[in-house]
């Protein structure tokens, strides 16, 4: 036994009027709308997927065959078959038709050794059952682990601290005045001439005046 709360118990009623005679054995291929968590049947053996159990897991198509006590079918009867379908755990809609049976194909062997098969009309519209319960979104891929950054290398310090530029000082205007003085000197030469005469003595004195000229030159230099 196990616990489950999403799924359904169903029963197939398959008309056998298409048979031409009684059967020696029969097989059903049951196609489901989507993959179910579990399919279980009691009055038949599951042959595909191969199992010794009365149930299979995670299937969309199942093939079942008569048991030893119910191989004979007649054209005047119905084949009745009870089954169980369990939904995947992630499905939240317990009334969905997403896991209904889409089609059933019956294959039989007659008593004379001949065979026949019959496809039953779709039991539900595949498009409708797909729309009734959307498939689960794929799980997001785990984010890759962060790649550690390489340890920073120590900064290379300059051999000597860079020279600091002096802070600019306020604009200053300096005026320098240079005075150049050129002096021209004139040497005073005094010449004395003495003339002696018998009678008269004349003394002539010549005086040369010394003239000094001073020239002043002014040069103005402006520095900013």
C-alpha distance (Angstrom), angle and dihedral (degrees) to the residues before:
residue distance angle dihedral
X1 . . .
X2 3.79 . .
X3 3.77 139.0 .
X4 3.78 121.8 -107.6
X5 3.79 134.2 152.7
X6 3.80 106.4 -177.6
X7 3.79 120.6 68.4
X8 3.78 139.9 54.0
X9 3.78 145.9 -108.4
X10 3.79 112.1 -125.5
X11 3.78 139.0 -178.9
X12 3.79 127.4 -152.2
X13 3.80 120.4 -144.6
X14 3.79 107.9 -167.1
X15 3.80 118.9 -174.4
X16 3.84 111.2 -133.2
X17 3.79 98.1 -166.4
X18 3.83 89.9 111.2
X19 3.86 90.0 69.2
X20 3.79 116.5 105.5
X21 3.81 94.1 -156.2
X22 3.78 140.7 -12.1
X23 3.77 118.5 -56.8
X24 3.78 133.3 -121.1
X25 3.82 92.8 -158.3
X26 3.78 139.8 -13.4
X27 3.79 139.4 -155.4
X28 3.82 132.3 -162.9
X29 3.80 126.8 -153.5
X30 3.80 107.0 -157.8
X31 3.82 118.3 -164.9
X32 3.80 117.4 -162.1
X33 3.76 125.3 -155.6
X34 3.81 93.1 -121.5
X35 3.75 139.6 -6.1
X36 3.79 113.0 -65.8
X37 3.75 127.5 -155.5
X38 3.80 91.6 -128.4
X39 3.79 139.4 2.9
X40 3.80 118.4 -167.0
X41 3.80 133.0 -178.7
X42 3.84 131.8 177.9
X43 3.83 108.9 -170.4
X44 3.82 97.3 51.0
X45 3.78 140.9 43.5
X46 3.81 120.5 -111.1
X47 3.81 108.1 -127.7
X48 3.81 100.7 168.8
X49 2.97 118.7 68.3
X50 3.79 85.5 30.6
X51 3.80 112.7 -119.3
X52 3.77 140.8 144.5
X53 3.80 91.0 -141.8
X54 3.76 129.6 86.4
X55 3.79 90.9 -119.9
X56 3.79 140.8 48.7
X57 3.80 131.0 -160.2
X58 3.79 134.1 -132.8
X59 3.82 98.9 8.7
X60 3.80 138.0 143.5
X61 3.81 96.9 -175.4
X62 3.79 128.9 38.2
X63 3.82 131.5 -176.9
X64 3.79 116.9 -155.7
X65 3.82 131.7 -178.9
X66 3.77 134.5 -159.4
X67 3.76 119.9 -89.8
X68 3.78 124.0 -123.3
X69 3.78 93.5 -90.3
X70 3.84 101.5 47.7
X71 3.84 109.7 41.6
X72 3.79 96.6 117.1
X73 3.80 120.2 87.1
X74 3.80 127.8 174.7
X75 3.80 129.4 -152.6
X76 3.79 90.0 -119.4
X77 3.79 97.2 59.7
X78 3.82 142.6 64.9
X79 3.75 126.1 -119.4
X80 3.78 107.3 -129.1
X81 3.77 118.7 -165.5
X82 3.81 127.7 175.3
X83 3.83 119.6 -153.3
X84 3.80 142.1 166.2
X85 3.81 129.5 -133.8
X86 3.78 122.6 -166.9
X87 3.82 120.6 -163.2
X88 3.81 124.7 -134.0
X89 3.78 113.6 -90.7
X90 3.80 93.3 -113.3
X91 3.83 93.3 60.4
X92 3.82 108.9 101.7
X93 3.83 99.2 -177.9
X94 3.79 108.1 84.8
X95 3.82 91.8 -175.9
X96 3.78 96.7 52.3
X97 3.79 121.9 131.4
X98 3.79 90.3 -152.1
X99 3.80 90.8 109.6
X100 3.79 100.7 42.4
X101 3.81 123.1 129.8
X102 3.79 110.7 -93.2
X103 3.80 101.4 -171.4
X104 3.80 143.7 -6.8
X105 3.82 126.1 -152.1
X106 3.82 116.9 -165.9
X107 3.81 119.8 -158.6
X108 3.80 120.0 -173.5
X109 3.77 140.0 -177.6
X110 3.80 113.5 -144.3
X111 3.74 125.1 -140.5
X112 3.83 91.1 -104.5
X113 3.82 90.3 57.4
X114 3.79 97.2 -103.7
X115 3.77 121.4 122.4
X116 3.75 139.1 -142.3
X117 3.79 139.9 178.2
X118 3.75 138.2 -159.0
X119 3.82 132.7 -165.4
X120 3.76 115.4 -146.5
X121 3.76 120.7 -142.1
X122 3.82 113.7 -92.5
X123 3.77 108.7 -81.0
X124 3.81 91.6 -149.8
X125 3.78 136.8 12.2
X126 3.81 108.8 -99.1
X127 3.80 91.3 -148.5
X128 3.78 92.7 54.3
X129 3.76 95.6 47.4
X130 3.78 91.4 48.8
X131 3.78 91.3 54.0
X132 3.79 94.2 47.9
X133 3.80 96.5 68.7
X134 3.81 119.6 19.2
X135 3.74 117.7 -138.6
X136 3.80 116.2 -104.8
X137 3.76 117.5 -90.3
X138 3.80 113.5 -111.3
X139 3.75 114.1 -98.9
X140 3.79 111.2 -99.6
X141 3.77 114.7 -104.9
X142 3.79 112.4 -107.0
X143 3.75 113.4 -103.0
X144 3.83 112.8 -105.4
X145 3.80 113.7 -105.1
X146 3.79 112.6 -96.4
X147 3.78 114.6 -96.6
X148 3.80 109.2 -123.2
X149 3.76 112.7 -119.0
X150 3.83 115.7 -121.4
X151 3.79 115.0 -100.4
X152 3.78 109.8 -95.2
X153 3.80 113.6 -106.9
X154 3.81 115.7 -120.9
X155 3.74 112.7 -91.9
X156 3.80 115.3 -104.4
X157 3.76 109.5 -118.4
X158 3.80 119.7 -148.5
X159 3.79 116.2 -107.0
X160 3.78 90.5 -116.7
X161 3.76 130.9 10.5
X162 3.74 112.6 -94.8
X163 3.74 116.2 -100.8
X164 3.72 112.6 -99.3
X165 3.76 117.2 -127.7
X166 3.78 112.1 -125.6
X167 3.72 114.4 -105.5
X168 3.74 111.2 -100.9
X169 3.79 111.4 -101.1
X170 3.75 123.4 -142.3
X171 3.79 113.5 -81.7
X172 3.82 109.4 -86.1
X173 3.76 126.8 -173.2
X174 3.77 115.3 -153.9
X175 3.77 121.6 -170.6
X176 3.77 117.2 -161.1
X177 3.73 119.4 -170.3
X178 3.76 117.8 -160.5
X179 3.70 118.1 -167.1
X180 3.77 117.3 -156.3
X181 3.73 116.7 -166.4
X182 3.75 121.3 -162.1
X183 3.70 114.5 -165.9
X184 3.76 121.5 -163.0
X185 3.71 112.6 -163.3
X186 3.74 122.8 -163.0
X187 3.74 115.3 -158.6
X188 3.69 113.6 -133.4
X189 3.74 112.6 -131.6
X190 3.71 118.4 -166.8
X191 3.74 116.9 -158.9
X192 3.73 118.6 -166.5
X193 3.76 118.5 -164.2
X194 3.74 117.5 -169.1
X195 3.79 118.8 -166.4
X196 3.72 117.3 -172.5
X197 3.75 118.1 -161.7
X198 3.63 127.1 174.1
X199 3.65 97.2 -118.6
X200 3.61 108.1 24.6
X201 3.67 130.2 26.2
X202 3.68 115.7 -146.9
X203 3.70 118.8 -170.0
X204 3.62 114.9 -168.0
X205 3.71 118.8 -169.0
X206 3.71 119.9 -167.4
X207 3.78 116.0 -161.0
X208 3.72 121.1 -163.8
X209 3.74 114.5 -159.1
X210 3.69 117.1 -136.6
X211 3.77 112.4 -133.0
X212 3.73 119.9 -161.7
X213 3.76 118.1 -163.6
X214 3.78 119.4 -167.0
X215 3.82 118.6 -163.1
X216 3.83 118.4 -167.2
X217 3.84 120.6 -157.7
X218 3.79 120.1 -169.8
X219 3.83 121.1 -159.4
X220 3.81 118.2 -170.8
X221 3.82 118.2 -159.2
X222 3.80 120.0 -171.6
X223 3.85 118.6 -158.8
X224 3.80 122.8 -173.9
